[in-house]
Amino acid sequence: MNPDDLDAYETDLELSLYREYRDVVRMFRYVVETERRFYLCNEVEVVPHEGKDLWFELRLSDAWVWDMYRPARFIKQVRVLTFRDVNVEELVHDDHDVPAFE
């Protein structure tokens, strides 16, 4: 496989993932972003832990993960441990949330 074929393959995967995201985003209440992943979920709990360093434990339920190499992106329970920033946003759904991308 030459580099151009690989780039085209990854571009197709990314576009397919975006389309899936566009189709499922209205099913979820929260967006959770960590340094490694982007999740949609309906329940999120962030537990800070203090010790030598501050770290966070995230517990997500009924989730979808943005990962183009993962065959199954719907996940019942997710537990994430991180020393980095965590962003949690509650979604507000209306007719103009996600632009159509064709």
One Martini backbone bead per residue (centre of mass of N, CA, C, O) as a GRO file, in nm:
protein
  102
    1MET     BB    1   0.095   0.038   0.025
    2ASN     BB    2   0.067   0.352  -0.039
    3PRO     BB    3   0.048   0.665   0.097
    4ASP     BB    4  -0.208   0.754  -0.063
    5ASP     BB    5  -0.385   0.513   0.018
    6LEU     BB    6  -0.371   0.561   0.322
    7ASP     BB    7  -0.491   0.846   0.322
    8ALA     BB    8  -0.761   0.766   0.192
    9TYR     BB    9  -0.847   0.564   0.407
   10GLU     BB   10  -0.842   0.763   0.651
   11THR     BB   11  -1.043   0.964   0.529
   12ASP     BB   12  -1.280   0.765   0.512
   13LEU     BB   13  -1.293   0.699   0.813
   14GLU     BB   14  -1.341   0.988   0.916
   15LEU     BB   15  -1.603   1.039   0.758
   16SER     BB   16  -1.761   0.802   0.875
   17LEU     BB   17  -1.738   0.895   1.170
   18TYR     BB   18  -1.881   1.164   1.139
   19ARG     BB   19  -2.150   1.048   1.043
   20GLU     BB   20  -2.202   0.888   1.296
   21TYR     BB   21  -2.200   1.121   1.491
   22ARG     BB   22  -2.435   1.278   1.359
   23ASP     BB   23  -2.643   1.037   1.417
   24VAL     BB   24  -2.584   1.012   1.757
   25VAL     BB   25  -2.573   1.281   1.927
   26ARG     BB   26  -2.889   1.297   2.011
   27MET     BB   27  -2.856   1.044   2.226
   28PHE     BB   28  -2.692   1.255   2.403
   29ARG     BB   29  -2.585   1.462   2.692
   30TYR     BB   30  -2.263   1.425   2.672
   31VAL     BB   31  -1.934   1.566   2.662
   32VAL     BB   32  -1.611   1.397   2.660
   33GLU     BB   33  -1.274   1.519   2.721
   34THR     BB   34  -0.956   1.401   2.656
   35GLU     BB   35  -0.632   1.344   2.559
   36ARG     BB   36  -0.737   1.063   2.399
   37ARG     BB   37  -1.059   1.121   2.406
   38PHE     BB   38  -1.400   1.102   2.270
   39TYR     BB   39  -1.723   1.146   2.422
   40LEU     BB   40  -2.043   1.006   2.450
   41CYS     BB   41  -2.309   1.056   2.701
   42ASN     BB   42  -2.554   1.011   2.980
   43GLU     BB   43  -2.326   0.953   3.200
   44VAL     BB   44  -2.128   1.141   3.452
   45GLU     BB   45  -1.827   1.092   3.655
   46VAL     BB   46  -1.615   1.300   3.859
   47VAL     BB   47  -1.311   1.195   4.031
   48PRO     BB   48  -1.106   1.330   4.249
   49HIS     BB   49  -0.749   1.274   4.320
   50GLU     BB   50  -0.540   1.289   4.601
   51GLY     BB   51  -0.181   1.325   4.625
   52LYS     BB   52   0.093   1.371   4.482
   53ASP     BB   53  -0.122   1.381   4.253
   54LEU     BB   54  -0.356   1.491   4.041
   55TRP     BB   55  -0.651   1.293   3.964
   56PHE     BB   56  -0.886   1.125   3.739
   57GLU     BB   57  -1.214   0.979   3.754
   58LEU     BB   58  -1.412   0.826   3.504
   59ARG     BB   59  -1.772   0.768   3.468
   60LEU     BB   60  -1.938   0.600   3.207
   61SER     BB   61  -2.262   0.589   3.048
   62ASP     BB   62  -2.375   0.530   2.766
   63ALA     BB   63  -2.151   0.513   2.515
   64TRP     BB   64  -1.942   0.698   2.277
   65VAL     BB   65  -1.654   0.657   2.063
   66TRP     BB   66  -1.386   0.831   1.918
   67ASP     BB   67  -1.277   0.568   1.690
   68MET     BB   68  -1.167   0.454   1.381
   69TYR     BB   69  -1.037   0.160   1.494
   70ARG     BB   70  -1.310   0.088   1.621
   71PRO     BB   71  -1.569  -0.135   1.578
   72ALA     BB   72  -1.692  -0.063   1.874
   73ARG     BB   73  -1.846   0.241   2.005
   74PHE     BB   74  -2.040   0.111   2.194
   75ILE     BB   75  -2.073   0.168   2.555
   76LYS     BB   76  -2.176   0.093   2.869
   77GLN     BB   77  -1.887   0.113   3.022
   78VAL     BB   78  -1.657   0.367   3.157
   79ARG     BB   79  -1.307   0.391   3.257
   80VAL     BB   80  -1.112   0.682   3.348
   81LEU     BB   81  -0.764   0.766   3.374
   82THR     BB   82  -0.622   1.095   3.473
   83PHE     BB   83  -0.374   1.379   3.464
   84ARG     BB   84  -0.547   1.547   3.288
   85ASP     BB   85  -0.759   1.708   3.122
   86VAL     BB   86  -1.117   1.774   3.163
   87ASN     BB   87  -1.415   1.772   2.953
   88VAL     BB   88  -1.752   1.880   3.035
   89GLU     BB   89  -2.058   1.869   2.840
   90GLU     BB   90  -2.373   1.987   2.789
   91LEU     BB   91  -2.620   1.920   2.576
   92VAL     BB   92  -2.795   2.108   2.320
   93HIS     BB   93  -3.081   2.044   2.139
   94ASP     BB   94  -3.120   2.122   1.793
   95ASP     BB   95  -3.144   2.190   1.449
   96HIS     BB   96  -2.820   2.324   1.469
   97ASP     BB   97  -2.588   2.141   1.581
   98VAL     BB   98  -2.524   1.970   1.307
   99PRO     BB   99  -2.377   1.984   1.027
  100ALA     BB  100  -2.400   1.909   0.715
  101PHE     BB  101  -2.211   1.634   0.551
  102GLU     BB  102  -2.146   1.554   0.195
   0.00000   0.00000   0.00000
